[in-house]
Amino acid sequence: MSAGLVAIGAGLAILACFGVGFGIASATGKAAEAVARQPEASGKITTILILGCALAEATAIYAFVIALMLIMVIGKGVI
């Protein structure tokens, strides 16, 4: 039973990665629309987009590390 709970916890942690992917895709689309409306502001828009994507990607990396820790560290005690 505990192994199943570890797997469920790891799966829930990985769901954060999917959320980050959808968020980055949405932000990229909005940035493309903003550049299409105001081409002269493309430098500022690109800077903000890259910063936002980096922060979102860090969240995905943290979630991935937590999932790996659940599987490797906690899962070993169960099996």
Biotite code that builds the C-alpha atoms (Angstrom):
import biotite.structure as struc

atoms = struc.array([
    struc.Atom([0.000, 0.000, 0.000], chain_id="A", res_id=1, res_name="MET", atom_name="CA", element="C"),
    struc.Atom([2.817, 2.450, 0.803], chain_id="A", res_id=2, res_name="SER", atom_name="CA", element="C"),
    struc.Atom([4.472, 1.903, -2.581], chain_id="A", res_id=3, res_name="ALA", atom_name="CA", element="C"),
    struc.Atom([1.239, 2.947, -4.241], chain_id="A", res_id=4, res_name="GLY", atom_name="CA", element="C"),
    struc.Atom([1.111, 6.119, -2.166], chain_id="A", res_id=5, res_name="LEU", atom_name="CA", element="C"),
    struc.Atom([4.685, 6.974, -3.147], chain_id="A", res_id=6, res_name="VAL", atom_name="CA", element="C"),
    struc.Atom([3.779, 6.504, -6.807], chain_id="A", res_id=7, res_name="ALA", atom_name="CA", element="C"),
    struc.Atom([0.711, 8.709, -6.425], chain_id="A", res_id=8, res_name="ILE", atom_name="CA", element="C"),
    struc.Atom([2.797, 11.411, -4.722], chain_id="A", res_id=9, res_name="GLY", atom_name="CA", element="C"),
    struc.Atom([5.394, 11.304, -7.486], chain_id="A", res_id=10, res_name="ALA", atom_name="CA", element="C"),
    struc.Atom([2.671, 11.511, -10.109], chain_id="A", res_id=11, res_name="GLY", atom_name="CA", element="C"),
    struc.Atom([1.151, 14.549, -8.431], chain_id="A", res_id=12, res_name="LEU", atom_name="CA", element="C"),
    struc.Atom([4.551, 16.234, -8.311], chain_id="A", res_id=13, res_name="ALA", atom_name="CA", element="C"),
    struc.Atom([4.992, 15.639, -12.034], chain_id="A", res_id=14, res_name="ILE", atom_name="CA", element="C"),
    struc.Atom([1.616, 17.269, -12.732], chain_id="A", res_id=15, res_name="LEU", atom_name="CA", element="C"),
    struc.Atom([3.309, 20.556, -11.869], chain_id="A", res_id=16, res_name="ALA", atom_name="CA", element="C"),
    struc.Atom([5.547, 20.060, -14.913], chain_id="A", res_id=17, res_name="CYS", atom_name="CA", element="C"),
    struc.Atom([2.524, 19.863, -17.197], chain_id="A", res_id=18, res_name="PHE", atom_name="CA", element="C"),
    struc.Atom([1.134, 23.043, -15.668], chain_id="A", res_id=19, res_name="GLY", atom_name="CA", element="C"),
    struc.Atom([4.412, 24.822, -16.264], chain_id="A", res_id=20, res_name="VAL", atom_name="CA", element="C"),
    struc.Atom([4.430, 23.688, -19.889], chain_id="A", res_id=21, res_name="GLY", atom_name="CA", element="C"),
    struc.Atom([0.966, 25.085, -20.494], chain_id="A", res_id=22, res_name="PHE", atom_name="CA", element="C"),
    struc.Atom([1.897, 28.311, -18.701], chain_id="A", res_id=23, res_name="GLY", atom_name="CA", element="C"),
    struc.Atom([5.034, 28.854, -20.763], chain_id="A", res_id=24, res_name="ILE", atom_name="CA", element="C"),
    struc.Atom([3.118, 28.165, -23.976], chain_id="A", res_id=25, res_name="ALA", atom_name="CA", element="C"),
    struc.Atom([0.454, 30.683, -22.982], chain_id="A", res_id=26, res_name="SER", atom_name="CA", element="C"),
    struc.Atom([3.051, 33.315, -22.078], chain_id="A", res_id=27, res_name="ALA", atom_name="CA", element="C"),
    struc.Atom([4.863, 32.807, -25.380], chain_id="A", res_id=28, res_name="THR", atom_name="CA", element="C"),
    struc.Atom([1.636, 33.227, -27.318], chain_id="A", res_id=29, res_name="GLY", atom_name="CA", element="C"),
    struc.Atom([0.769, 36.429, -25.457], chain_id="A", res_id=30, res_name="LYS", atom_name="CA", element="C"),
    struc.Atom([4.295, 37.769, -26.014], chain_id="A", res_id=31, res_name="ALA", atom_name="CA", element="C"),
    struc.Atom([4.003, 37.091, -29.745], chain_id="A", res_id=32, res_name="ALA", atom_name="CA", element="C"),
    struc.Atom([0.694, 38.977, -29.801], chain_id="A", res_id=33, res_name="GLU", atom_name="CA", element="C"),
    struc.Atom([2.258, 41.872, -27.892], chain_id="A", res_id=34, res_name="ALA", atom_name="CA", element="C"),
    struc.Atom([5.179, 42.105, -30.307], chain_id="A", res_id=35, res_name="VAL", atom_name="CA", element="C"),
    struc.Atom([2.744, 42.031, -33.232], chain_id="A", res_id=36, res_name="ALA", atom_name="CA", element="C"),
    struc.Atom([0.861, 44.975, -31.715], chain_id="A", res_id=37, res_name="ARG", atom_name="CA", element="C"),
    struc.Atom([3.946, 46.969, -30.663], chain_id="A", res_id=38, res_name="GLN", atom_name="CA", element="C"),
    struc.Atom([7.065, 45.939, -32.583], chain_id="A", res_id=39, res_name="PRO", atom_name="CA", element="C"),
    struc.Atom([9.110, 48.775, -31.055], chain_id="A", res_id=40, res_name="GLU", atom_name="CA", element="C"),
    struc.Atom([8.710, 47.226, -27.570], chain_id="A", res_id=41, res_name="ALA", atom_name="CA", element="C"),
    struc.Atom([9.956, 43.795, -28.614], chain_id="A", res_id=42, res_name="SER", atom_name="CA", element="C"),
    struc.Atom([13.171, 44.079, -26.565], chain_id="A", res_id=43, res_name="GLY", atom_name="CA", element="C"),
    struc.Atom([11.348, 44.700, -23.294], chain_id="A", res_id=44, res_name="LYS", atom_name="CA", element="C"),
    struc.Atom([8.733, 42.059, -24.053], chain_id="A", res_id=45, res_name="ILE", atom_name="CA", element="C"),
    struc.Atom([11.391, 39.470, -24.846], chain_id="A", res_id=46, res_name="THR", atom_name="CA", element="C"),
    struc.Atom([13.290, 40.243, -21.638], chain_id="A", res_id=47, res_name="THR", atom_name="CA", element="C"),
    struc.Atom([10.192, 39.870, -19.486], chain_id="A", res_id=48, res_name="ILE", atom_name="CA", element="C"),
    struc.Atom([9.187, 36.689, -21.325], chain_id="A", res_id=49, res_name="LEU", atom_name="CA", element="C"),
    struc.Atom([12.575, 35.037, -20.805], chain_id="A", res_id=50, res_name="ILE", atom_name="CA", element="C"),
    struc.Atom([12.604, 35.962, -17.112], chain_id="A", res_id=51, res_name="LEU", atom_name="CA", element="C"),
    struc.Atom([9.098, 34.587, -16.610], chain_id="A", res_id=52, res_name="GLY", atom_name="CA", element="C"),
    struc.Atom([9.886, 31.384, -18.476], chain_id="A", res_id=53, res_name="CYS", atom_name="CA", element="C"),
    struc.Atom([13.044, 30.863, -16.414], chain_id="A", res_id=54, res_name="ALA", atom_name="CA", element="C"),
    struc.Atom([11.118, 31.223, -13.161], chain_id="A", res_id=55, res_name="LEU", atom_name="CA", element="C"),
    struc.Atom([8.396, 28.866, -14.365], chain_id="A", res_id=56, res_name="ALA", atom_name="CA", element="C"),
    struc.Atom([10.976, 26.331, -15.522], chain_id="A", res_id=57, res_name="GLU", atom_name="CA", element="C"),
    struc.Atom([12.631, 26.431, -12.102], chain_id="A", res_id=58, res_name="ALA", atom_name="CA", element="C"),
    struc.Atom([9.292, 25.401, -10.612], chain_id="A", res_id=59, res_name="THR", atom_name="CA", element="C"),
    struc.Atom([9.145, 22.442, -12.980], chain_id="A", res_id=60, res_name="ALA", atom_name="CA", element="C"),
    struc.Atom([12.679, 21.400, -12.048], chain_id="A", res_id=61, res_name="ILE", atom_name="CA", element="C"),
    struc.Atom([11.802, 21.542, -8.339], chain_id="A", res_id=62, res_name="TYR", atom_name="CA", element="C"),
    struc.Atom([8.737, 19.375, -8.944], chain_id="A", res_id=63, res_name="ALA", atom_name="CA", element="C"),
    struc.Atom([10.812, 16.883, -10.926], chain_id="A", res_id=64, res_name="PHE", atom_name="CA", element="C"),
    struc.Atom([13.429, 16.688, -8.169], chain_id="A", res_id=65, res_name="VAL", atom_name="CA", element="C"),
    struc.Atom([10.712, 16.110, -5.558], chain_id="A", res_id=66, res_name="ILE", atom_name="CA", element="C"),
    struc.Atom([9.236, 13.316, -7.678], chain_id="A", res_id=67, res_name="ALA", atom_name="CA", element="C"),
    struc.Atom([12.651, 11.680, -8.024], chain_id="A", res_id=68, res_name="LEU", atom_name="CA", element="C"),
    struc.Atom([13.244, 11.971, -4.282], chain_id="A", res_id=69, res_name="MET", atom_name="CA", element="C"),
    struc.Atom([9.888, 10.358, -3.573], chain_id="A", res_id=70, res_name="LEU", atom_name="CA", element="C"),
    struc.Atom([10.693, 7.460, -5.843], chain_id="A", res_id=71, res_name="ILE", atom_name="CA", element="C"),
    struc.Atom([14.359, 6.947, -4.929], chain_id="A", res_id=72, res_name="MET", atom_name="CA", element="C"),
    struc.Atom([14.566, 7.793, -1.229], chain_id="A", res_id=73, res_name="VAL", atom_name="CA", element="C"),
    struc.Atom([11.127, 7.135, 0.196], chain_id="A", res_id=74, res_name="ILE", atom_name="CA", element="C"),
    struc.Atom([10.368, 4.332, -2.241], chain_id="A", res_id=75, res_name="GLY", atom_name="CA", element="C"),
    struc.Atom([13.434, 2.331, -1.139], chain_id="A", res_id=76, res_name="LYS", atom_name="CA", element="C"),
    struc.Atom([12.142, 2.045, 2.406], chain_id="A", res_id=77, res_name="GLY", atom_name="CA", element="C"),
    struc.Atom([8.831, 0.694, 1.126], chain_id="A", res_id=78, res_name="VAL", atom_name="CA", element="C"),
    struc.Atom([10.095, -1.992, -1.206], chain_id="A", res_id=79, res_name="ILE", atom_name="CA", element="C"),
])
